[in-house]
Amino acid sequence: MKTLAAEAGIPLDEREFHCRGSFTAMHKGKPDQSDIENVKKFAKEIIG
């Protein structure tokens, strides 16, 4: 996605947030409450 945006001249913020999601038995229980709190903090950082 970053490559396509760069090729189109669309600037992107360098900050990223990653969170595992559950996939069948893998990463069961994700995102959890901790992940949700972390994404809230990240969103507040982004919007300043």
N, CA and C of each residue as an Amber inpcrd file, in Angstrom:
protein
   144
   0.8270000  -1.1860000   0.0000000   0.0000000   0.0000000   0.0000000
   0.8700000   1.2480000   0.0000000   1.9400000   1.2290000   0.8110000
   2.8240000   2.3960000   0.8590000   3.4360000   2.6750000  -0.5010000
   3.8360000   1.6250000  -1.1910000   4.4520000   1.7830000  -2.5070000
   3.4700000   2.4010000  -3.4930000   2.2520000   1.9040000  -3.5070000
   1.2450000   2.4520000  -4.4160000   0.9480000   3.9180000  -4.1090000
   0.8550000   4.2360000  -2.8290000   0.5960000   5.6250000  -2.4460000
   1.7500000   6.5220000  -2.8760000   2.9760000   6.0620000  -2.6610000
   4.1500000   6.8510000  -3.0430000   4.1840000   7.0740000  -4.5550000
   3.8940000   6.0270000  -5.3100000   3.8720000   6.1430000  -6.7770000
   2.8130000   7.1360000  -7.2450000   1.7260000   7.2420000  -6.4970000
   0.6480000   8.1660000  -6.8500000   0.8620000   9.5630000  -6.2670000
   1.9760000   9.7400000  -5.5310000   2.2560000  11.0430000  -4.9400000
   1.4200000  11.3560000  -3.7210000   0.9020000  10.3240000  -3.0620000
   0.0720000  10.5110000  -1.8750000   0.9470000  10.3470000  -0.6370000
   1.1150000  11.4010000   0.1500000   1.9490000  11.2950000   1.3450000
   1.2500000  10.4950000   2.4520000   2.0220000   9.6950000   3.1580000
   1.5030000   8.9210000   4.2810000   2.2860000   9.2580000   5.5360000
   1.6360000   9.1610000   6.6580000   2.2990000   9.3380000   7.9390000
   3.2150000   8.1380000   8.1800000   4.3530000   8.3680000   8.7940000
   5.3030000   7.2840000   9.0590000   4.8760000   6.4070000  10.2350000
   4.0010000   6.9180000  11.0880000   3.5770000   6.1480000  12.2620000
   2.6040000   5.0510000  11.8530000   2.7220000   3.9020000  12.5050000
   1.8650000   2.7590000  12.2080000   1.4140000   2.0950000  13.4970000
   0.3000000   1.4040000  13.4230000  -0.1600000   0.5820000  14.5390000
  -0.4700000  -0.8010000  13.9980000   0.0270000  -1.8200000  14.6850000
  -0.2230000  -3.1960000  14.2750000  -0.8240000  -3.9650000  15.4510000
  -1.7860000  -4.7960000  15.1440000  -2.4490000  -5.6070000  16.1630000
  -2.8420000  -6.9370000  15.5400000  -2.5480000  -8.0110000  16.2260000
  -2.9490000  -9.3250000  15.7360000  -4.4560000  -9.4780000  15.8580000
  -5.0100000 -10.2040000  14.9310000  -6.4160000 -10.5490000  14.9830000
  -6.5390000 -12.0580000  15.0750000  -7.6340000 -12.5410000  15.5880000
  -7.7920000 -13.9920000  15.7010000  -8.0550000 -14.5810000  14.3200000
  -7.4840000 -15.7170000  14.0880000  -7.6460000 -16.4360000  12.8350000
  -7.7390000 -17.9010000  13.1920000  -8.9380000 -18.4510000  13.1590000
  -9.2340000 -19.7980000  13.6510000  -8.6670000 -19.9230000  15.0620000
  -7.7850000 -20.8800000  15.3040000  -7.2360000 -21.0630000  16.6540000
  -6.0280000 -20.1730000  16.9130000  -5.4880000 -19.6010000  15.8430000
  -4.3110000 -18.7420000  16.0100000  -4.7000000 -17.4020000  16.6200000
  -3.9130000 -16.9560000  17.5540000  -4.1060000 -15.6430000  18.1950000
  -5.5000000 -15.5060000  18.7990000  -6.0000000 -16.5900000  19.3500000
  -7.3380000 -16.5870000  19.9310000  -7.4510000 -15.4870000  20.9930000
  -8.5560000 -14.7940000  20.9800000  -8.7930000 -13.7370000  21.9560000
  -8.2320000 -12.3910000  21.5520000  -7.6900000 -12.3040000  20.3560000
  -7.1340000 -11.0510000  19.8710000  -8.1130000 -10.3940000  18.9210000
  -8.2270000  -9.1320000  18.8780000  -7.6130000  -8.1970000  19.7980000
  -8.2400000  -8.3000000  21.1860000  -7.4120000  -8.0750000  22.1880000
  -7.9050000  -8.1210000  23.5570000  -8.0090000  -6.6960000  24.1080000
  -8.3600000  -6.5850000  25.3550000  -8.5590000  -5.2540000  25.9600000
  -7.2920000  -4.4130000  25.9140000  -6.1530000  -5.0430000  26.1020000
  -4.8820000  -4.3260000  26.0240000  -4.6770000  -3.7480000  24.6220000
  -4.9790000  -4.5330000  23.5960000  -4.8600000  -4.0480000  22.2170000
  -5.7810000  -2.8600000  21.9820000  -6.9820000  -2.9290000  22.5020000
  -7.9480000  -1.8500000  22.3230000  -7.4560000  -0.5730000  23.0020000
  -6.9050000  -0.7010000  24.1870000  -6.3550000   0.4700000  24.8810000
  -5.1790000   1.0560000  24.0960000  -4.3430000   0.1780000  23.5410000
  -3.1890000   0.6530000  22.7700000  -3.6090000   1.3790000  21.4960000
  -4.6540000   0.9000000  20.8270000  -5.0960000   1.5880000  19.6120000
  -5.7430000   2.9240000  19.9700000  -6.3880000   3.0090000  21.1090000
  -6.9430000   4.2920000  21.5530000  -5.8250000   5.3080000  21.7690000
  -4.7540000   4.8860000  22.4270000  -3.6030000   5.7690000  22.6560000
  -2.9910000   6.2010000  21.3300000  -2.8570000   5.2530000  20.4090000
  -2.2820000   5.5580000  19.1040000  -3.1490000   6.5650000  18.3480000
  -4.4480000   6.3730000  18.3660000  -5.3600000   7.2830000  17.6660000
  -5.2620000   8.6910000  18.2490000  -5.1690000   8.7900000  19.5590000
  -5.0360000  10.1130000  20.1900000  -3.7260000  10.7710000  19.7820000
  -2.6630000   9.9780000  19.6510000  -1.3740000  10.5080000  19.2160000
  -1.4750000  11.0450000  17.7820000  -2.1460000  10.3060000  16.9190000
  -2.2670000  10.6900000  15.5060000  -3.0670000  11.9770000  15.3500000
  -4.1840000  12.0820000  16.0740000  -5.0320000  13.2680000  15.8770000
  -4.5330000  14.4690000  16.6840000  -3.5800000  14.1990000  17.5830000
  -2.9130000  15.2660000  18.3030000  -3.7470000  15.9990000  19.2570000
